[in-house]
Amino acid sequence: MFSWLDKVLNYFNEPASGVRARNDKGRFVADDKSTKDVNEAYVDGKTPKRKPRKAPAKKPTTGKRGRPRKTAVKK
């Protein structure tokens, strides 16, 4: 029916590809902040969602390490 309508509806349903846009010299293109709905830094114009960060693993404590502290002089 309306091919442009299908493109518009599919644009919002498809996930972001995450492929960065490059100029003719092969350098990354920056995002234009004046356009709020389009991100020029990516090929498909959509910013990919960030992955949640993993919590860093805690290091096990195996006793005292390093230089010993200065001890008080006993009288």
Buried (B, 14 or more C-beta within 10 A) or exposed (E): EEEEEEEEEEEEEEEBEEEEBEEEEEEEBEBEEEEEEEBEBBBBBBEEEEEEEEEEEEEEEEEEEEEEEEEEEEE
